[in-house]
Amino acid sequence: MDLSHIREEFPLIAEHPELVYLDSAATSQKPKRVLEALDRYYRELNANVHRGAYRLSVAATEAYEEARRRLARFLNAEEREIIFVRNTTEAMNLVAYAWGLRNLKEGDEILVTEMEHHAGLVPWHLVAGLTGARVKAIPLTEEGRLDLSALDALLTERVKVVSLVHMSNVLGTINPVAEIAKKAKEVGALVVVDGAQSAPHLPVDVKALGADFFALSGHKMLGPTGAGVLFGRYEVLEGMMPFLGGGEMIREVHVDRSTYAPPPQRFEAGTPPIAEAIALGEAAQYLMEIGMERVFAHDRALLDYALKRLAEVPDLKVYGPIGPDRGGVIPFTLGRLHAHDLATFLDGEGIAVRAGHHCAQPLHRKLGLAATARASFYLYNTFEEVDRLVEALLRIHTRYRAWL
């Protein structure tokens, strides 16, 4: 992969060579062609979609639907199975309310994992409170993997939905979704996958995964904020009621009743994020042209190099599994320094990492930590940037050794 060429395509990175951006798990940087797609819509195609018979509206609609086609190819799904939402959080809420609220009842169980992002937990908590269902979790091993030995006991006929993260935003653990989905289907459970971290970094085939739903956020995969995707298996979507009501999601409306459009329109009420969806389609096309296998290989190379180099830093502890089932995410602590202080010190060295519980409090509680600092990689990061991170951590250790 020609890193120098790729880095030139990202204006914020190219124009700020002093910045080491290691927070792509929170949000990625954007290449020129994605920024240009946003600008082009407002300059050349600015009209509402699916509503006008005039040429400008038709052109805007075609661009919007082309984005849907690109995301379908990106996930190996059908176009009618791609729903545009704002982000993974909205997608998970859509599933919890539009499916869970109408299909769960008292005594049913929702199986999650101890490594879930809050977006994969809180919607189910809310729906469980309304239906009487219970939320249970697959535990973690000491290495930071799912304890699959506990799965058979947990997966009873009471489990109606298994909702799990594909790749942990804290540990980088890549979960064996296809294996878990196969067992879930044996007890008749629906499978919901949080793909916010996996979709930007791994080749994803929703059919091979066995997912009934798969959610992603565009801003983590080189796209803009405000646009994400929910894949839903069409046979499931077809039997669901809408999540939001209003324009564009209807078939007929009377004063006292209404009928609804087929999916995906049924779940896209009101004016959608048109420019953002078009730009997300451009981001998906960009990643497909590079090749997701190459993206993941680069992440892994950076991860392996970083894990070796970070071992040189005294009092530094790294969390997460060691092996091929891990993406380019490294949470760490340095002695007794609070993660927020550590991130602030690194920022003084020109290095951007995230600090906190990363919207995964149950996982941090499992680790016995209030917070961690987290470095996360993407296709525009380099080995030299890993070196800068390690050198900065060594300087911080020397400077604050008495505190550690």
C-alpha positions in Angstrom: 0.0 0.0 0.0 1.5 3.4 -1.1 1.1 5.2 2.2 2.6 8.5 1.1 0.0 8.7 -1.7 -2.9 7.7 0.6 -1.9 10.3 3.2 -1.9 13.0 0.5 -5.6 12.2 -0.1 -6.6 13.2 3.4 -6.4 17.0 3.7 -6.3 17.3 7.5 -3.4 14.8 7.6 -1.5 16.2 4.6 -1.8 19.8 5.9 -0.8 18.9 9.5 2.3 16.6 9.3 3.0 17.4 13.0 -0.2 15.6 14.0 -0.2 11.9 14.8 -3.9 11.0 14.7 -4.5 7.7 16.5 -8.2 8.0 17.2 -9.9 6.5 14.1 -12.0 4.1 16.3 -13.8 7.3 17.4 -14.0 8.9 14.0 -11.9 8.6 10.8 -10.4 11.3 8.7 -11.9 11.9 5.3 -10.3 11.7 1.8 -10.8 14.5 -0.7 -13.2 12.6 -2.9 -15.6 12.1 0.0 -15.4 15.9 0.8 -15.9 16.6 -2.8 -19.0 14.4 -3.0 -20.5 16.4 -0.1 -19.8 19.6 -1.8 -20.9 18.4 -5.2 -24.4 17.5 -4.0 -25.0 21.0 -2.6 -23.5 22.7 -5.6 -24.9 20.6 -8.4 -27.7 18.3 -7.1 -29.4 20.1 -4.3 -33.0 18.9 -4.4 -35.0 16.5 -2.3 -35.1 12.8 -3.2 -38.1 10.6 -4.2 -40.4 13.6 -4.4 -39.9 15.5 -7.6 -40.5 14.7 -11.3 -38.1 17.4 -12.4 -34.6 16.6 -13.6 -32.7 18.0 -10.6 -34.7 15.9 -8.2 -34.4 12.8 -10.4 -30.6 13.3 -10.5 -30.4 13.7 -6.7 -32.5 10.6 -6.2 -30.3 8.6 -8.6 -27.2 9.7 -6.7 -28.8 8.8 -3.3 -29.9 5.3 -4.6 -26.4 4.8 -6.2 -25.0 5.2 -2.6 -27.4 2.5 -1.5 -26.2 0.2 -4.3 -22.6 0.8 -3.2 -23.3 0.0 0.4 -25.1 -3.2 -0.7 -22.0 -4.3 -2.6 -19.8 -3.3 0.3 -21.7 -5.7 2.7 -22.8 -8.3 0.1 -26.5 -7.5 0.7 -29.5 -6.7 -1.5 -30.3 -3.0 -2.2 -33.7 -3.4 -0.5 -31.9 -4.5 2.7 -29.9 -1.3 3.1 -31.5 1.3 5.3 -29.9 4.7 5.7 -29.8 5.9 9.3 -27.6 8.5 11.2 -25.2 6.1 12.9 -24.9 2.7 14.5 -26.7 4.0 17.6 -29.8 4.9 15.6 -29.6 1.5 13.8 -29.5 -0.4 17.1 -32.4 1.6 18.5 -34.4 0.9 15.3 -34.0 -2.8 15.7 -34.7 -2.7 19.5 -37.9 -0.7 19.1 -39.2 -1.7 15.7 -38.5 -5.4 16.2 -37.8 -5.9 19.9 -40.7 -3.9 21.3 -43.2 -5.9 19.3 -41.7 -9.4 19.6 -40.3 -9.6 23.1 -42.4 -10.5 26.2 -41.9 -11.2 29.8 -39.7 -14.2 30.3 -37.8 -13.8 27.0 -34.0 -13.2 27.1 -31.7 -10.9 25.2 -28.2 -12.2 25.0 -25.4 -9.6 24.7 -21.7 -9.7 25.6 -19.6 -8.0 28.3 -17.6 -6.1 25.7 -20.6 -4.3 24.1 -20.5 -0.6 23.3 -23.3 1.2 25.1 -25.2 1.5 21.8 -25.5 -2.3 21.9 -26.7 -2.3 25.5 -28.9 0.7 26.4 -31.5 0.2 23.6 -32.1 -3.3 24.9 -32.3 -2.1 28.5 -35.0 0.3 27.5 -37.0 -2.3 25.5 -36.5 -4.9 28.3 -38.0 -2.5 30.7 -41.0 -2.1 28.6 -41.5 -5.8 27.7 -40.3 -7.6 30.8 -37.5 -9.4 28.9 -34.2 -9.9 30.6 -30.7 -8.9 29.4 -27.9 -11.5 29.9 -24.3 -11.5 28.8 -21.7 -13.9 27.4 -18.7 -13.4 29.8 -15.1 -12.7 28.8 -12.0 -14.7 29.3 -8.9 -13.2 31.0 -7.4 -12.7 27.5 -10.3 -10.5 26.4 -12.2 -13.0 24.2 -15.7 -14.2 24.5 -16.0 -17.3 26.7 -17.7 -19.6 24.2 -17.7 -22.4 26.8 -20.5 -20.6 28.5 -22.6 -20.2 25.3 -24.4 -23.5 25.3 -25.8 -22.9 28.8 -26.8 -19.4 27.9 -28.4 -20.1 24.6 -31.7 -21.6 25.6 -35.1 -21.3 23.9 -35.8 -18.3 26.1 -33.2 -16.3 24.1 -35.0 -14.4 21.3 -32.2 -12.2 20.2 -28.4 -12.3 20.3 -26.9 -8.9 20.0 -23.1 -8.6 19.8 -20.3 -6.5 18.6 -18.3 -7.8 15.7 -15.1 -6.0 16.7 -14.6 -4.5 20.2 -14.0 -0.7 20.2 -11.8 -1.2 23.3 -9.9 -4.4 23.0 -9.9 -4.9 19.3 -11.2 -8.4 19.7 -12.8 -9.8 16.6 -15.6 -12.1 17.6 -16.6 -15.3 15.9 -19.9 -14.0 14.8 -20.7 -16.7 12.2 -20.1 -19.4 14.8 -22.3 -17.7 17.4 -25.0 -16.9 14.8 -25.2 -20.5 13.8 -25.9 -21.6 17.4 -28.3 -18.7 17.9 -30.4 -19.8 14.9 -30.6 -23.3 16.3 -32.7 -21.9 19.2 -34.6 -19.6 16.9 -32.9 -16.4 18.0 -32.4 -13.3 15.8 -28.8 -12.1 15.4 -28.0 -8.4 15.6 -24.4 -7.3 14.9 -22.8 -4.0 15.9 -20.3 -3.5 13.0 -19.2 0.0 13.8 -15.6 -1.0 14.2 -15.5 -4.0 11.8 -17.0 -2.5 8.7 -14.3 0.2 8.3 -11.4 -2.4 8.8 -12.5 -5.9 7.8 -14.0 -7.5 4.7 -17.7 -7.9 5.8 -20.1 -10.4 4.2 -23.4 -10.2 6.1 -24.7 -13.4 4.5 -21.6 -15.3 5.5 -21.9 -13.9 9.1 -25.4 -15.1 9.4 -26.6 -11.7 10.6 -30.2 -10.7 10.6 -29.2 -7.1 11.2 -25.8 -5.4 10.8 -25.2 -1.8 11.8 -22.4 0.6 10.8 -21.5 4.3 11.2 -20.2 6.1 8.1 -18.0 8.5 10.0 -15.8 5.7 11.2 -15.2 4.4 7.6 -14.0 7.6 5.9 -17.5 9.0 5.4 -19.2 12.0 7.0 -21.0 12.2 10.3 -24.8 11.9 10.2 -25.0 8.9 7.9 -24.9 5.2 8.8 -26.4 2.0 7.6 -28.6 -0.7 9.0 -28.6 -3.9 7.0 -31.7 -6.0 7.7 -32.5 -9.4 6.2 -35.5 -8.7 4.0 -37.7 -11.4 5.3 -37.3 -9.9 8.8 -37.7 -6.3 7.7 -40.9 -7.2 5.8 -42.7 -8.3 8.9 -41.7 -5.2 11.0 -43.6 -2.1 11.7 -42.0 1.4 11.2 -39.7 2.9 13.7 -40.6 6.5 12.8 -43.7 7.8 11.1 -44.1 10.6 8.6 -43.5 11.4 5.0 -41.9 9.0 2.5 -42.4 5.8 4.5 -46.1 5.5 3.7 -48.3 3.8 1.1 -51.6 5.4 1.9 -52.6 7.8 4.7 -56.2 8.5 5.9 -57.2 10.6 8.8 -57.6 7.6 11.1 -55.2 5.1 9.6 -52.2 4.5 7.3 -50.4 1.8 5.5 -46.7 1.6 4.9 -44.2 1.4 2.1 -42.1 -1.8 1.7 -38.6 -1.8 3.1 -36.2 0.0 3.0 -38.5 3.1 2.5 -40.6 2.0 5.4 -37.7 2.9 7.7 -36.6 6.1 6.1 -39.2 8.6 7.3 -38.8 12.3 6.3 -36.0 13.9 4.3 -32.9 11.6 4.7 -29.3 12.8 5.1 -29.0 13.0 1.3 -25.5 14.6 1.0 -24.1 12.5 3.8 -25.5 9.2 2.3 -24.0 10.1 -1.1 -20.7 10.8 0.5 -20.8 7.6 2.5 -21.4 5.8 -0.8 -18.2 7.4 -2.1 -16.3 6.3 1.0 -17.5 2.7 0.5 -16.4 2.8 -3.1 -13.0 4.2 -2.1 -12.5 1.4 0.4 -13.7 -1.3 -2.1 -11.2 0.1 -4.7 -8.3 -0.2 -2.2 -9.6 -3.6 -1.0 -10.7 -4.4 2.5 -8.2 -7.2 2.8 -5.4 -4.7 2.2 -6.8 -2.3 4.8 -7.0 -5.1 7.4 -3.5 -6.3 6.6 -2.1 -2.8 7.1 -4.0 -2.4 10.4 -2.6 -5.8 11.6 1.0 -4.9 10.6 0.7 -1.6 12.6 -0.8 -3.5 15.5 1.9 -6.1 15.6 4.7 -3.5 15.4 3.1 -1.3 18.0 2.6 -4.2 20.5 6.4 -5.0 20.2 7.5 -1.4 20.6 5.1 -0.6 23.4 6.7 -3.5 25.4 9.7 -1.2 25.7 7.8 1.3 27.9 8.2 0.6 31.6 5.0 0.4 33.7 2.8 0.4 30.5 0.1 -2.2 30.5 -1.7 -3.2 27.2 -5.1 -4.9 27.2 -6.7 -7.2 24.7 -6.0 -10.6 23.1 -2.8 -11.5 21.3 -3.5 -13.3 18.0 -5.1 -13.0 14.6 -8.5 -12.3 16.0 -7.7 -8.7 16.8 -7.9 -5.4 14.9 -5.8 -2.3 15.2 -7.0 -1.0 18.6 -4.7 -0.8 21.6 -6.0 0.3 25.1 -3.3 0.9 27.6 -2.5 2.4 31.0 0.8 3.8 32.3 1.3 3.1 36.0 -1.0 5.2 38.2 -1.5 8.0 35.7 -5.1 8.6 35.0 -6.0 7.9 31.3 -7.2 11.5 30.9 -3.9 12.9 32.1 -2.0 10.5 29.9 -4.0 11.6 26.8 -3.4 15.2 27.7 0.4 14.6 28.0 0.4 12.8 24.7 -1.6 15.7 23.1 1.3 18.0 24.2 3.5 15.7 22.1 1.2 16.1 19.0 -0.4 12.7 19.4 -4.2 12.3 19.5 -5.5 9.3 21.4 -8.8 8.8 23.2 -9.2 8.4 26.9 -12.1 7.3 29.1 -14.4 4.3 29.3 -15.0 4.5 25.5 -18.8 4.0 26.0 -18.0 0.5 27.4 -18.4 0.8 31.2 -19.2 -2.8 31.8 -16.1 -3.9 30.0 -13.9 -1.5 32.0 -15.6 -2.7 35.2 -14.6 -6.2 34.1 -11.0 -5.1 33.7 -11.1 -3.4 37.1 -10.4 0.0 35.5 -12.2 3.4 35.4 -10.6 4.3 32.1 -7.9 3.5 29.6 -6.1 5.5 26.9 -6.6 4.1 23.4 -4.6 4.2 20.2 -6.4 3.1 17.1 -5.0 2.8 13.6 -6.3 3.1 10.0 -5.0 3.0 6.5 -3.4 6.5 6.7 -1.2 5.7 9.8 2.5 4.8 9.5 5.1 2.8 11.4 6.9 6.2 12.1 3.8 7.3 13.9 4.0 4.3 16.1 7.6 5.2 16.9 6.5 8.7 17.8 3.9 7.3 20.2 6.4 5.0 21.9 9.1 7.8 22.1 6.5 10.2 23.7 5.4 7.5 26.2 9.0 7.0 27.2 9.5 10.7 27.7 6.3 10.9 29.8 7.5 7.9 31.9 10.8 9.6 32.6 9.1 12.9 33.4 6.5 11.5 35.7 8.2 8.5 37.1 7.7 9.6 40.7 3.9 9.5 40.2 3.9 6.0 38.8 
